[in-house]
Amino acid sequence: MNDTVKSAPFRSAILSGQALEVVHTADTLAVNRNGQPVLQLNVDLGNECWLARKSGAPQPLALLQLALLAALESLSASRAELTTIRLHAGEWPEIKADLLRSGVAREAGPSLAVSPAMLWQLPQLWLPQAPAVYPQNHVRTGERWHPQRPAKPHGYVYERYIPWLGQSIAFRVASVEQDLDTMHKWMNDPRVAQFFQEEGDLDYQRAYLNGRLADPHMLPLIAEFDRVPFGYMEVYWSQENRLGPYYAADDYDRGWHVLVGEAAYSGGQFISAWLPSLMHYMFLDEPRTQRIVGEPAASHQRQVRNLERSGFAAIKDFDFPHKRATLVMLMREKFFSNRLWHPSPKA
């Protein structure tokens, strides 16, 4: 490893938002907090990837475990080819039981084997507050019989460092007080209005956003790169959405709408960051979500092809009252087993 790569300062509920930084130099990986070393590892990228713990000052167990997770995140985020990362089992006596119990690692002879496909399903690395699994209780909305949905979160819900951009992407819940003027500007940009079709004055945008915030099946998000807003995203439960009747929707299927409000962020390098990050957030937020769906216009063949390159399958074309659409679907298993948090080389 000849390059120097810094992982996210990422948020952790245990650390109350205090950042960890991961630095790769030559064959060493160091995790620092407030400029001070927390964990140092030797990296061997031979036939298999091995991390060997170097001696250092004792650390609180929670901090040590999160430092290891940060190291694993950084390594698996920057190297798409890694399917397994191995630790020497005897080097982690303080946290070995927790690593096994949480699914971070499994025993494999004298080693602990870490699967990125499992690591990237652990919410504490990317969600500031990892949600508990919400109890299931079915209710009726119109003709749809679906699980009662949890109360909506507030503030930031996801953050991830993007190695190929050198920036962090974050999603936060939209608010009228903070985002009305920005939404008004974006919605009335002709580039956006031609496909999102929600242009209108401030009163219209206020009513639109308040409606999304009040709707139990919809979560409106503002997307940011390094805390600069660039887009608006809607995450919805498919059962209660207009899409639900057009296919056999499962209880925890989710869908999404996106507009990129700032043209400077419309390039492919940014799409390759926000698209998999949004999918990642939806899978982390509800572990029972097995499928993510979308309904781009069938005439937008380029968009459909780009989604297929990003792991979605085009299921069928169908007719909404307002447009002919293509149903696209991404499976949880495919996202994690194919490590689709990395940009597709074909995209």
N, C-alpha and C positions, 0 to 999 in steps of 0.2 A: 504494500500500500504506500505509494510514493506521494500521493496528494494529501493535503490537509483538508479534512471535512469536518464542519461543525454541525452537530445535530441541533434540534430545536432547543431553545429555552422553552420547555413545555410545562404546562400547568399540571399540578397534582393536588388532589384534595388533601393528601397526607401532609404535603409540604406547604399547604396554604398558598399556592401560587408562586413559591420561590423557585427560581429557574435553575435547571441543571444544564451544563454545556458539555458536549462530548467532542473531543478533538482526536483525530487520527494523525499520527506522525510516524512514518516508516512502518515498523511492525509493532507499534504500541498504540493503545487506545486509552485515553484518560478522560475521566468524568470529573468535572469541577463544579463547585457551588460557590458563588460569590468570589470567584477567582482562586479558591482553595481546593486542593485535590481531595476527592472523596474516594475514588476507586481508580486503580491502574491495572491494565490487562496487557499481556503479550498476545499478539494475533499471529496465528499460523494459517496461511491460506494455501496449504498444500493440497493433497487429494481431498481433504475435508477441512472445513474451517474449525479451528480450535481456539478457544480463549483460555488463557492461563492467568490466574490471579497473581498479581505481584504483592509483596508485603507492603503494608501501610498502616497508618494509625487506625485504631478501632473506631467504628462508626455505629451510631444507633441502627438497630436492625431495620427499621422502616426506611431510613435513608439509604442503607446499603442495598436493600432490595430494589428500591427505585433507581438507584445508580446503575445497578446491573441491567434493569429493564431499559433504561435510557441508552446504555451501551448496545444492547441487542437491537433496539429500535434503530439507532443510527446506522449500525452495520447492515441490517436487513433493508433499510430504506435506500441505501446507496449502492447495494449490490443485488441486482435482480436475480442473479444466478444461484444465490444461496437457498437451498432447500432445507438444510440442517446446519445448526451451529452447535458445537459440542463444548461442554464444560467438564473439567476434571471434578468428579463428584466429591472427592475428599477435600476440595478447597472451599466448600461452601457449607460447613456444618451448621452455621447459625441459621441459615435460611433455606436449607435443602428441603425440609418438610413443606414449607410454604410454597416453594417453587413447584413441587410435585402436586400439592393439593390444588393450586390455582390453575394448573394446566400450562404454566410457563415451560416446564420441562418434564421429561419422562426418563426413567432409569433405563440405561442401555449399557449393561456391563459396568465397567469402571467409570463410565461417563454419564453426564446428564445431557440428553439430546433436546435441543430447542428447535421447534418447528415454527418458522415465521408465519405459516398459515394459522397456527393457534395463537402465537404471540399477538398478531394484529387483530385478534378478536377480544383482547383485554381492554376494557374501556378506560382504565385509569391512566393510560399513557396519553390519551388524546381528549378525553372528556373531563372538564374541570370538576364536575360532580358526577361520578358514575351512578346511573339510576338503578334502583332496585327493580327486580322484575315485578311489574304491576299485577295485582291479582286479577284473574279473569272473571268477568261477569258480563253476560250478554244483555244488550239493550236494543231497542228498535229506533231507527231513524228513517221515517218514511216507510218504504217497503224493504229496507235493508236491516238485517239482524246481524249485529256485529259486537265485538267486545267494547265495553266502556273504556274510553280513552283517558289517560292520566292528565292531570292539570298541566298546563303549559309551563315550560321553564322560563326563566328571565336571564338576560345578560348573555354572556358567551357560553356556547354549548360545545364547541369543538375548536381545537387548534392543532396544527401539524406543520412541521418544518419541511420545506420542499428543497431537497438538495440541489436539483438542477437549476433552480431559480435563486438560491441563497436567500429566500424569504419564507416567512411563515404565512400560512393561510388560516383564517379564523372565520367562524360563523357565529353570529349573535342574533338573538331574537329582535326583530324590528320593533320600533316604537314610534308612535306619532310624534312625540315631543322631540325626539332626536333625528328622525329620518324623513319627516314630511317634505321638507324642501328638496332634499335629494331625490326622493321618489317622484316628486312633481317634475323635476328636471329630466330624470330618466324617462319617465312615461311619455313625456311630450317631445322627446327626441325622435325625429322622423325615422331614424334607423331602427329604433325600438318599437315605435308605435305601429309600424307596418306589420309586425307579427304578433306583438303582445296585445295590441288593440284595447288599451285601457287609458288612452290619453284623456285629459280633462284638467279643470282648474284645481286650485288647492282644496276647495270644499269636496270636489269629487275624489281626489286622492286621499283626503282624510277619511271619507266614508269607506273607500275601498280598503284601506289598511285597517281601519277599525273593524270592518266586516271580517277580514281574514283573522284578526286577533281574537274575535269573538267566536269564530267557527271552531268547534271542538276537533274537527277532523283535519284542520289545516294549521301549519306552523310557518309563518313568514320569517325569513331570515335575511340579514344583510351579510354579504360576503366581503372579506377584507384581505388584502395583502399587506403585511406589516402595518396593520391598523388603518390602512387607507381603503375606504369603501369603494368597491368596483362593481358590485352587482346585487341583484335581488333574487332570492330563491324561495320557492314555496314547496314545502314537503307536506304530503297529504297521505291519509289512510285511504287506500283504494276502495275498500268496501263501501264507504260512504260517499265516494266521489262520483262524478258523472261517468268516469271510466268503468266503475264497478259492474254495471249491468252488461257490459260488452264482452266479458270473459268470465271464467270461473274464478272469481277473486277469492283468495284466502283471507283469513281473519287479520293477518298481520302484513299483508302486502302493502308496500308503500310506493308512491309515485312522486313526481317532481316537475316543477316548471322553473325556468331560469331566464333571466335577462341580464346581459352584461351591459351595464349603464355607461361605463367608461370605455370609449373606443380603444384607448391605449392598452387595455387588457383583453382585447379580443383575439390575440394571436394564439397559435397552436400551443406554444410553450405554457401559456396560462390555462388553456382548456385542459391540457394534460395534468394540470395541478388541481383545478377546482372540481372537475368532473369525478375523478376517482375519490377525491376527498369527500365530496357530498355523498357518494355511494357508501363510503366507509362510515361516515357519520350515521347514516340510516341503519346500517347493519349493527353498529355498536349501540345505538340508542335503544334498540329492542332486539334482544337475541332470538326472539321467536320469528323475526322477519326473515323469510327464506327467499323472497323474490322482490325485486324492485322493477317497477313498470314505468313506461312512458308512452306518450301518444303524439309524436311529431307528425306534422302534416305529411301525408303520403307523397306529395309532390316535392318535398325537400329530400331528394334522393341523396344528396351529399351528406346531410345531417344523419340520415339513417345509416349510410355506409360508415361514417365516423363512429357512430354508436356501436355498430357491429365490430369494428376494429377494437373498440374499448371493452368488449366482452358481452355486449347485449346480443340477443337473438331477435330477429324480426319474425314475429309470430304470424301476423295476418294484417291485411288492410280491412278497414271497416268505416262506416259512415256515422259521424256525429251529425247533429242537425246543422252545425255551422261549418263543418269541414270533413273531408275524407282523411283518415288518419291511419298510421301504421302502429300497431301494438308492438312495442319492444319490451324485452324482459331480460333481466340480469339475475342469475342464480347466486345465492350466497356461497355455495360450494365452489362455484367457478371463480368468484371474485377472490376468495382467500387461497384456494389451492393453486390458482394460476398467478397469484401475487400481483393482482391488477392494480395495486396502489402505485406500481411503476408505470411510466408511460409506455404505450404500445409502440414498438419500433415501426409499425405500419401507419400509425396515426399521424 
